Amino acid sequence: MPYKERLEQQIEELRTRMYEIYNNNPTDAELLRISQELDDLLNRFSEHRQYQCSN
């Protein structure tokens, strides 16, 4: 699977997981970890797009 599609899939999976945890327990400490991981993936996705646009 190409890098971009893999990132998109990981982002969607984490978003779904984050919503599930939030709906079950909005004070769960796992939310912070997932949020940070999601931020990292979104940053990678953005960097990848910028790189693709510049080529």
PDB file of N, CA, C and O in Angstrom:
ATOM      1  N   MET A   1       0.857  -1.179   0.000  1.00  0.00           N
ATOM      2  CA  MET A   1       0.000   0.000   0.000  1.00  0.00           C
ATOM      3  C   MET A   1       0.900   1.238   0.000  1.00  0.00           C
ATOM      4  O   MET A   1       1.857   1.311   0.771  1.00  0.00           O
ATOM      5  N   PRO A   2       0.597   2.203  -0.857  1.00  0.00           N
ATOM      6  CA  PRO A   2       1.395   3.435  -0.898  1.00  0.00           C
ATOM      7  C   PRO A   2       1.361   4.192   0.440  1.00  0.00           C
ATOM      8  O   PRO A   2       0.416   4.083   1.221  1.00  0.00           O
ATOM      9  N   TYR A   3       2.415   4.947   0.664  1.00  0.00           N
ATOM     10  CA  TYR A   3       2.598   5.657   1.933  1.00  0.00           C
ATOM     11  C   TYR A   3       1.405   6.548   2.274  1.00  0.00           C
ATOM     12  O   TYR A   3       0.921   6.525   3.405  1.00  0.00           O
ATOM     13  N   LYS A   4       0.931   7.328   1.313  1.00  0.00           N
ATOM     14  CA  LYS A   4      -0.181   8.253   1.562  1.00  0.00           C
ATOM     15  C   LYS A   4      -1.435   7.501   2.007  1.00  0.00           C
ATOM     16  O   LYS A   4      -2.087   7.898   2.973  1.00  0.00           O
ATOM     17  N   GLU A   5      -1.771   6.431   1.314  1.00  0.00           N
ATOM     18  CA  GLU A   5      -2.961   5.665   1.665  1.00  0.00           C
ATOM     19  C   GLU A   5      -2.820   5.007   3.037  1.00  0.00           C
ATOM     20  O   GLU A   5      -3.788   4.915   3.793  1.00  0.00           O
ATOM     21  N   ARG A   6      -1.617   4.554   3.347  1.00  0.00           N
ATOM     22  CA  ARG A   6      -1.386   3.951   4.658  1.00  0.00           C
ATOM     23  C   ARG A   6      -1.570   4.988   5.762  1.00  0.00           C
ATOM     24  O   ARG A   6      -2.180   4.697   6.791  1.00  0.00           O
ATOM     25  N   LEU A   7      -1.047   6.195   5.555  1.00  0.00           N
ATOM     26  CA  LEU A   7      -1.237   7.274   6.529  1.00  0.00           C
ATOM     27  C   LEU A   7      -2.713   7.601   6.700  1.00  0.00           C
ATOM     28  O   LEU A   7      -3.194   7.743   7.824  1.00  0.00           O
ATOM     29  N   GLU A   8      -3.425   7.720   5.600  1.00  0.00           N
ATOM     30  CA  GLU A   8      -4.855   8.022   5.672  1.00  0.00           C
ATOM     31  C   GLU A   8      -5.600   6.960   6.459  1.00  0.00           C
ATOM     32  O   GLU A   8      -6.467   7.281   7.271  1.00  0.00           O
ATOM     33  N   GLN A   9      -5.270   5.706   6.225  1.00  0.00           N
ATOM     34  CA  GLN A   9      -5.922   4.614   6.941  1.00  0.00           C
ATOM     35  C   GLN A   9      -5.616   4.687   8.439  1.00  0.00           C
ATOM     36  O   GLN A   9      -6.518   4.537   9.262  1.00  0.00           O
ATOM     37  N   GLN A  10      -4.357   4.916   8.792  1.00  0.00           N
ATOM     38  CA  GLN A  10      -3.971   5.018  10.198  1.00  0.00           C
ATOM     39  C   GLN A  10      -4.669   6.205  10.870  1.00  0.00           C
ATOM     40  O   GLN A  10      -5.114   6.103  12.014  1.00  0.00           O
ATOM     41  N   ILE A  11      -4.761   7.317  10.161  1.00  0.00           N
ATOM     42  CA  ILE A  11      -5.429   8.503  10.702  1.00  0.00           C
ATOM     43  C   ILE A  11      -6.889   8.199  10.999  1.00  0.00           C
ATOM     44  O   ILE A  11      -7.385   8.524  12.078  1.00  0.00           O
ATOM     45  N   GLU A  12      -7.569   7.587  10.064  1.00  0.00           N
ATOM     46  CA  GLU A  12      -8.984   7.278  10.263  1.00  0.00           C
ATOM     47  C   GLU A  12      -9.192   6.275  11.395  1.00  0.00           C
ATOM     48  O   GLU A  12     -10.138   6.401  12.173  1.00  0.00           O
ATOM     49  N   GLU A  13      -8.317   5.288  11.489  1.00  0.00           N
ATOM     50  CA  GLU A  13      -8.429   4.307  12.569  1.00  0.00           C
ATOM     51  C   GLU A  13      -8.238   4.972  13.932  1.00  0.00           C
ATOM     52  O   GLU A  13      -8.973   4.684  14.877  1.00  0.00           O
ATOM     53  N   LEU A  14      -7.255   5.856  14.029  1.00  0.00           N
ATOM     54  CA  LEU A  14      -7.021   6.553  15.299  1.00  0.00           C
ATOM     55  C   LEU A  14      -8.161   7.495  15.642  1.00  0.00           C
ATOM     56  O   LEU A  14      -8.570   7.584  16.800  1.00  0.00           O
ATOM     57  N   ARG A  15      -8.674   8.196  14.646  1.00  0.00           N
ATOM     58  CA  ARG A  15      -9.820   9.082  14.896  1.00  0.00           C
ATOM     59  C   ARG A  15     -11.001   8.294  15.448  1.00  0.00           C
ATOM     60  O   ARG A  15     -11.634   8.699  16.422  1.00  0.00           O
ATOM     61  N   THR A  16     -11.283   7.178  14.819  1.00  0.00           N
ATOM     62  CA  THR A  16     -12.384   6.338  15.274  1.00  0.00           C
ATOM     63  C   THR A  16     -12.150   5.861  16.698  1.00  0.00           C
ATOM     64  O   THR A  16     -13.054   5.905  17.533  1.00  0.00           O
ATOM     65  N   ARG A  17     -10.949   5.409  16.967  1.00  0.00           N
ATOM     66  CA  ARG A  17     -10.609   4.931  18.319  1.00  0.00           C
ATOM     67  C   ARG A  17     -10.736   6.057  19.340  1.00  0.00           C
ATOM     68  O   ARG A  17     -11.248   5.845  20.440  1.00  0.00           O
ATOM     69  N   MET A  18     -10.277   7.238  18.983  1.00  0.00           N
ATOM     70  CA  MET A  18     -10.340   8.377  19.895  1.00  0.00           C
ATOM     71  C   MET A  18     -11.799   8.722  20.213  1.00  0.00           C
ATOM     72  O   MET A  18     -12.133   8.967  21.373  1.00  0.00           O
ATOM     73  N   TYR A  19     -12.659   8.742  19.211  1.00  0.00           N
ATOM     74  CA  TYR A  19     -14.075   9.021  19.440  1.00  0.00           C
ATOM     75  C   TYR A  19     -14.717   7.963  20.328  1.00  0.00           C
ATOM     76  O   TYR A  19     -15.517   8.286  21.207  1.00  0.00           O
ATOM     77  N   GLU A  20     -14.369   6.704  20.101  1.00  0.00           N
ATOM     78  CA  GLU A  20     -14.926   5.622  20.915  1.00  0.00           C
ATOM     79  C   GLU A  20     -14.531   5.794  22.378  1.00  0.00           C
ATOM     80  O   GLU A  20     -15.372   5.679  23.270  1.00  0.00           O
ATOM     81  N   ILE A  21     -13.271   6.064  22.618  1.00  0.00           N
ATOM     82  CA  ILE A  21     -12.801   6.241  23.992  1.00  0.00           C
ATOM     83  C   ILE A  21     -13.470   7.451  24.616  1.00  0.00           C
ATOM     84  O   ILE A  21     -13.928   7.391  25.757  1.00  0.00           O
ATOM     85  N   TYR A  22     -13.528   8.542  23.879  1.00  0.00           N
ATOM     86  CA  TYR A  22     -14.143   9.761  24.410  1.00  0.00           C
ATOM     87  C   TYR A  22     -15.606   9.520  24.779  1.00  0.00           C
ATOM     88  O   TYR A  22     -16.065   9.967  25.830  1.00  0.00           O
ATOM     89  N   ASN A  23     -16.328   8.819  23.922  1.00  0.00           N
ATOM     90  CA  ASN A  23     -17.747   8.554  24.190  1.00  0.00           C
ATOM     91  C   ASN A  23     -17.943   7.662  25.406  1.00  0.00           C
ATOM     92  O   ASN A  23     -18.942   7.787  26.114  1.00  0.00           O
ATOM     93  N   ASN A  24     -16.997   6.763  25.653  1.00  0.00           N
ATOM     94  CA  ASN A  24     -17.095   5.866  26.802  1.00  0.00           C
ATOM     95  C   ASN A  24     -16.590   6.494  28.093  1.00  0.00           C
ATOM     96  O   ASN A  24     -17.151   6.263  29.164  1.00  0.00           O
ATOM     97  N   ASN A  25     -15.526   7.292  27.989  1.00  0.00           N
ATOM     98  CA  ASN A  25     -14.930   7.883  29.186  1.00  0.00           C
ATOM     99  C   ASN A  25     -14.085   9.086  28.773  1.00  0.00           C
ATOM    100  O   ASN A  25     -12.905   8.924  28.463  1.00  0.00           O
ATOM    101  N   PRO A  26     -14.662  10.290  28.762  1.00  0.00           N
ATOM    102  CA  PRO A  26     -13.938  11.470  28.282  1.00  0.00           C
ATOM    103  C   PRO A  26     -12.725  11.859  29.125  1.00  0.00           C
ATOM    104  O   PRO A  26     -11.949  12.722  28.715  1.00  0.00           O
ATOM    105  N   THR A  27     -12.548  11.248  30.277  1.00  0.00           N
ATOM    106  CA  THR A  27     -11.378  11.567  31.100  1.00  0.00           C
ATOM    107  C   THR A  27     -10.304  10.486  31.027  1.00  0.00           C
ATOM    108  O   THR A  27      -9.332  10.526  31.781  1.00  0.00           O
ATOM    109  N   ASP A  28     -10.469   9.532  30.134  1.00  0.00           N
ATOM    110  CA  ASP A  28      -9.504   8.438  29.981  1.00  0.00           C
ATOM    111  C   ASP A  28      -8.140   8.986  29.550  1.00  0.00           C
ATOM    112  O   ASP A  28      -8.051   9.756  28.593  1.00  0.00           O
ATOM    113  N   ALA A  29      -7.096   8.594  30.250  1.00  0.00           N
ATOM    114  CA  ALA A  29      -5.736   9.059  29.949  1.00  0.00           C
ATOM    115  C   ALA A  29      -5.265   8.606  28.571  1.00  0.00           C
ATOM    116  O   ALA A  29      -4.372   9.221  27.989  1.00  0.00           O
ATOM    117  N   GLU A  30      -5.851   7.550  28.051  1.00  0.00           N
ATOM    118  CA  GLU A  30      -5.508   7.048  26.721  1.00  0.00           C
ATOM    119  C   GLU A  30      -5.793   8.101  25.635  1.00  0.00           C
ATOM    120  O   GLU A  30      -5.143   8.108  24.589  1.00  0.00           O
ATOM    121  N   LEU A  31      -6.749   8.974  25.884  1.00  0.00           N
ATOM    122  CA  LEU A  31      -7.084  10.018  24.908  1.00  0.00           C
ATOM    123  C   LEU A  31      -5.884  10.895  24.582  1.00  0.00           C
ATOM    124  O   LEU A  31      -5.668  11.236  23.419  1.00  0.00           O
ATOM    125  N   LEU A  32      -5.112  11.259  25.574  1.00  0.00           N
ATOM    126  CA  LEU A  32      -3.943  12.106  25.341  1.00  0.00           C
ATOM    127  C   LEU A  32      -2.934  11.398  24.447  1.00  0.00           C
ATOM    128  O   LEU A  32      -2.414  11.993  23.504  1.00  0.00           O
ATOM    129  N   ARG A  33      -2.655  10.132  24.737  1.00  0.00           N
ATOM    130  CA  ARG A  33      -1.704   9.376  23.928  1.00  0.00           C
ATOM    131  C   ARG A  33      -2.175   9.271  22.486  1.00  0.00           C
ATOM    132  O   ARG A  33      -1.394   9.486  21.558  1.00  0.00           O
ATOM    133  N   ILE A  34      -3.447   8.940  22.293  1.00  0.00           N
ATOM    134  CA  ILE A  34      -3.988   8.801  20.945  1.00  0.00           C
ATOM    135  C   ILE A  34      -3.984  10.149  20.228  1.00  0.00           C
ATOM    136  O   ILE A  34      -3.661  10.227  19.043  1.00  0.00           O
ATOM    137  N   SER A  35      -4.338  11.194  20.941  1.00  0.00           N
ATOM    138  CA  SER A  35      -4.342  12.531  20.350  1.00  0.00           C
ATOM    139  C   SER A  35      -2.948  12.924  19.874  1.00  0.00           C
ATOM    140  O   SER A  35      -2.796  13.491  18.792  1.00  0.00           O
ATOM    141  N   GLN A  36      -1.947  12.630  20.664  1.00  0.00           N
ATOM    142  CA  GLN A  36      -0.566  12.945  20.284  1.00  0.00           C
ATOM    143  C   GLN A  36      -0.129  12.121  19.081  1.00  0.00           C
ATOM    144  O   GLN A  36       0.537  12.630  18.180  1.00  0.00           O
ATOM    145  N   GLU A  37      -0.504  10.859  19.072  1.00  0.00           N
ATOM    146  CA  GLU A  37      -0.162   9.997  17.941  1.00  0.00           C
ATOM    147  C   GLU A  37      -0.877  10.473  16.677  1.00  0.00           C
ATOM    148  O   GLU A  37      -0.302  10.467  15.589  1.00  0.00           O
ATOM    149  N   LEU A  38      -2.122  10.879  16.831  1.00  0.00           N
ATOM    150  CA  LEU A  38      -2.879  11.401  15.694  1.00  0.00           C
ATOM    151  C   LEU A  38      -2.251  12.689  15.175  1.00  0.00           C
ATOM    152  O   LEU A  38      -2.147  12.878  13.963  1.00  0.00           O
ATOM    153  N   ASP A  39      -1.835  13.568  16.064  1.00  0.00           N
ATOM    154  CA  ASP A  39      -1.139  14.794  15.655  1.00  0.00           C
ATOM    155  C   ASP A  39       0.106  14.467  14.843  1.00  0.00           C
ATOM    156  O   ASP A  39       0.373  15.094  13.818  1.00  0.00           O
ATOM    157  N   ASP A  40       0.860  13.487  15.305  1.00  0.00           N
ATOM    158  CA  ASP A  40       2.071  13.087  14.592  1.00  0.00           C
ATOM    159  C   ASP A  40       1.746  12.592  13.189  1.00  0.00           C
ATOM    160  O   ASP A  40       2.418  12.962  12.225  1.00  0.00           O
ATOM    161  N   LEU A  41       0.721  11.760  13.074  1.00  0.00           N
ATOM    162  CA  LEU A  41       0.334  11.252  11.755  1.00  0.00           C
ATOM    163  C   LEU A  41      -0.160  12.375  10.845  1.00  0.00           C
ATOM    164  O   LEU A  41       0.154  12.397   9.655  1.00  0.00           O
ATOM    165  N   LEU A  42      -0.928  13.297  11.400  1.00  0.00           N
ATOM    166  CA  LEU A  42      -1.415  14.422  10.594  1.00  0.00           C
ATOM    167  C   LEU A  42      -0.261  15.309  10.128  1.00  0.00           C
ATOM    168  O   LEU A  42      -0.280  15.817   9.008  1.00  0.00           O
ATOM    169  N   ASN A  43       0.725  15.491  10.973  1.00  0.00           N
ATOM    170  CA  ASN A  43       1.911  16.251  10.571  1.00  0.00           C
ATOM    171  C   ASN A  43       2.663  15.542   9.456  1.00  0.00           C
ATOM    172  O   ASN A  43       3.102  16.179   8.498  1.00  0.00           O
ATOM    173  N   ARG A  44       2.814  14.231   9.576  1.00  0.00           N
ATOM    174  CA  ARG A  44       3.483  13.467   8.515  1.00  0.00           C
ATOM    175  C   ARG A  44       2.709  13.566   7.205  1.00  0.00           C
ATOM    176  O   ARG A  44       3.295  13.724   6.134  1.00  0.00           O
ATOM    177  N   PHE A  45       1.387  13.472   7.306  1.00  0.00           N
ATOM    178  CA  PHE A  45       0.549  13.566   6.118  1.00  0.00           C
ATOM    179  C   PHE A  45       0.718  14.930   5.454  1.00  0.00           C
ATOM    180  O   PHE A  45       0.845  15.024   4.233  1.00  0.00           O
ATOM    181  N   SER A  46       0.718  15.977   6.263  1.00  0.00           N
ATOM    182  CA  SER A  46       0.892  17.331   5.743  1.00  0.00           C
ATOM    183  C   SER A  46       2.257  17.503   5.082  1.00  0.00           C
ATOM    184  O   SER A  46       2.364  18.091   4.006  1.00  0.00           O
ATOM    185  N   GLU A  47       3.288  16.991   5.727  1.00  0.00           N
ATOM    186  CA  GLU A  47       4.633  17.079   5.158  1.00  0.00           C
ATOM    187  C   GLU A  47       4.711  16.324   3.839  1.00  0.00           C
ATOM    188  O   GLU A  47       5.340  16.785   2.887  1.00  0.00           O
ATOM    189  N   HIS A  48       4.078  15.176   3.791  1.00  0.00           N
ATOM    190  CA  HIS A  48       4.072  14.380   2.566  1.00  0.00           C
ATOM    191  C   HIS A  48       3.381  15.143   1.433  1.00  0.00           C
ATOM    192  O   HIS A  48       3.868  15.162   0.303  1.00  0.00           O
ATOM    193  N   ARG A  49       2.258  15.762   1.742  1.00  0.00           N
ATOM    194  CA  ARG A  49       1.539  16.546   0.726  1.00  0.00           C
ATOM    195  C   ARG A  49       2.375  17.719   0.241  1.00  0.00           C
ATOM    196  O   ARG A  49       2.420  17.997  -0.958  1.00  0.00           O
ATOM    197  N   GLN A  50       3.033  18.406   1.156  1.00  0.00           N
ATOM    198  CA  GLN A  50       3.878  19.533   0.771  1.00  0.00           C
ATOM    199  C   GLN A  50       5.012  19.084  -0.123  1.00  0.00           C
ATOM    200  O   GLN A  50       5.357  19.755  -1.096  1.00  0.00           O
ATOM    201  N   TYR A  51       5.593  17.939   0.216  1.00  0.00           N
ATOM    202  CA  TYR A  51       6.686  17.386  -0.593  1.00  0.00           C
ATOM    203  C   TYR A  51       6.179  17.028  -1.992  1.00  0.00           C
ATOM    204  O   TYR A  51       6.844  17.305  -2.990  1.00  0.00           O
ATOM    205  N   GLN A  52       5.003  16.415  -2.053  1.00  0.00           N
ATOM    206  CA  GLN A  52       4.440  16.027  -3.349  1.00  0.00           C
ATOM    207  C   GLN A  52       4.108  17.238  -4.215  1.00  0.00           C
ATOM    208  O   GLN A  52       4.283  17.209  -5.433  1.00  0.00           O
ATOM    209  N   CYS A  53       3.629  18.293  -3.578  1.00  0.00           N
ATOM    210  CA  CYS A  53       3.275  19.512  -4.323  1.00  0.00           C
ATOM    211  C   CYS A  53       4.509  20.241  -4.844  1.00  0.00           C
ATOM    212  O   CYS A  53       4.452  20.912  -5.875  1.00  0.00           O
ATOM    213  N   SER A  54       5.609  20.109  -4.140  1.00  0.00           N
ATOM    214  CA  SER A  54       6.807  20.835  -4.547  1.00  0.00           C
ATOM    215  C   SER A  54       7.561  20.119  -5.651  1.00  0.00           C
ATOM    216  O   SER A  54       8.466  20.702  -6.249  1.00  0.00           O
ATOM    217  N   ASN A  55       7.213  18.872  -5.939  1.00  0.00           N
ATOM    218  CA  ASN A  55       7.884  18.109  -7.009  1.00  0.00           C
ATOM    219  C   ASN A  55       7.125  18.187  -8.296  1.00  0.00           C
ATOM    220  O   ASN A  55       7.545  17.606  -9.296  1.00  0.00           O
TER     221      ASN A  55
END
